């Protein structure tokens, strides 16, 4: 197989498979509650991913601190990584609370 064929077949393999769009069960109409549900699902997914990353960051900083073995600069950098991970986790949690509050106010379920 020559070079041109290799490039052609690799380009063909990278193309997505064509599919037809399917309509929903309600004649294709999207309701506001469906949009709200999707936004909440996406927000919850992103918050979970961000929290997992923050925990990994804190654990990685703690491991760096243990492996610093008394080196002041490495220990300082490790503590900075732990602090940044904790601050990131706090920001993500605050954003989650803010999103839940705004969603409750928008859907008028906050005070009931």
N, C-alpha and C positions, 0 to 999 in steps of 0.2 A: 504494500500500500504506500503510495507516495505522500508527500507532505500536504498537497492540496486536498486529497481525500481525507486525511486525518483531520485537518481543520474543518472541512465541510461536515464530517460526521460528528465532531465534537460540538460544532455550532448547532446542528440539528438536535443533538441530545439535550442541549441546554434550553431549547424552546419549550414553553409550557404546553401542556396538553389542552387542545381546544375543547371547551364544554359549553353547553347551552345554559343560560340562566334559568332558574326555576322560580316560579312565583310562590308566594306564601299561601296559607290556607284561607286567608280572608280577602281573596280577590286582589291581592297585591297592595292593598292600602296599608300604610304604616301608621299606627296610632301613636299618640304622644306617650302613652305608657310604655310602649315597646321601645321607643327612643330612650326614655328614662331608664328602663331596665338595662339596656345595652350600655349606656353611659355609666351606670352604677357597676356593672360587671367589669367594664374596662378599668374604672377607677380602683375597684377592689383588687383586681389583678395587678395593677401597677404598684399599689401600696404593698401588696404581699411581696412582689419582686424586690421593691426598694428596701423592705425590712430584711429580707434574706441577704441582700447585698450589704446592708449596714451591719448585720450580725457577723458576716464573713469578714468585713473590714475590721471590726472590733477584735475578733478572734485572731486575725492575722497580725494586728498590732500587738496583742498580748503575746503571741508566739515570738515576735521580733523582740519584745522586751525581755522575755526569758532567755533568748539566744544572744542578747547583747553582752552578757557576761561582764558587766561592770563598765563597759565602754559608755562614757557619758553622752557622746553624740548619738550613738545608736539607740541608747535608752531614751533620750529626749525625742528622737524621731518616732520611736515606737509609741511613746505616750501621746505624742501629737496625733498619730494615726488612730489610737484608741479614742481620744477626745473627739476627733473629727467624725469617727463612726458613730459615737453617741450623739453628737450634735445632729448628724444626718438623720439618725433614727428619730430624734425628737422633732425635727422639722417634718419628717414624713408623717408622724403621728398627729402633729398639729394640723397638717393639711388634710388628713383623714377626718379629723373632728370638724374642721371648717367645711369640708364637702358634705358631711352628713348634716350639719346645721343648715347649710344653704339648701340642700335637697329637702329637708323637712319644712323649711319656710316656703319653698316654691310649691311643694305639693300640698301645703296647708295641713300637714299632719304633725307639725312640731308642737302645737299647743293642745292637741286633742289626746 
